[in-house]
Amino acid sequence: MSAFKNAEGKSILLKMVKGIQENKAYLGEVDGLIGDGDHGMNMNKGFSVFEERFKDEEFSFTEGLDELGMILLNEIGGSMGPIYGTILMDMAEAGEDLEEITVADLAAMLEAGLKGLCGIVDARVGDKTLVDTLSPSVDVLKAAAEAGKDYKEALEEMKAAAAAGRDSTKDMVAKFGRSSRLGERSRGVLDAGATSCCIILTSMADGIIELL
């Protein structure tokens, strides 16, 4: 299929929740190497609150993104709550009027999330943040849409770009957050935000593939 129905997107959100829950300890370990170690706990808290609150409700893909974004923005604290809240809510706003979501639509939604993020933080590719995961994922998805690629192929390429973006942060020096104080000592470790962003994008892609 070349699109999925927005109204049928609940399962995608629940897949994203599962992805974070299953990686809670891993995200804590990654963050603990150069941060304060609470990234997995905070992310798991927000995604689990969303699941508890909405698992018995019916909602569309964009409605779910908006609700999850609001929970992350308002209820998990730390620096990542506002960051992920902004990304997800801006994604939702960009796609809220769509009945069906194509590769091009999903690319536009992710790009809106990236633009929203860049409106609140100065981080760019190369700064060892989740931008290093999200930005190449947007680029690859946009290119796949322009090339008219099959949805599954486009999503597999996006997952590969997200993983490569995450892995690229290992050789970078942190410019933002607590780890930026370490300077050169922050090199050699993955960025926790880039890692969680890869998990979210991969889970989202897998959820969409199951719907197609």
Secondary structure, 3 states (H helix, E strand, C coil): CCEEEHHHCHHHHHHHHHHHHHCHHHHHHHHHHHCCCCHHHHHHHHHHHHHHHHCCCCCCHHHHHHHHHHHHHHHCCCCHHHHHHHHHHHHHHHHCCCCEEEHHHHHHHHHHHHHHHHHHCCCCCCCCCCHHHHHHHHHHHHHHHHCCCCHHHHHHHHHHHHHHHHHHHHHCCCCCCHHHHHHHHHCCCCCHHHHHHHHHHHHHHHHHHHHC
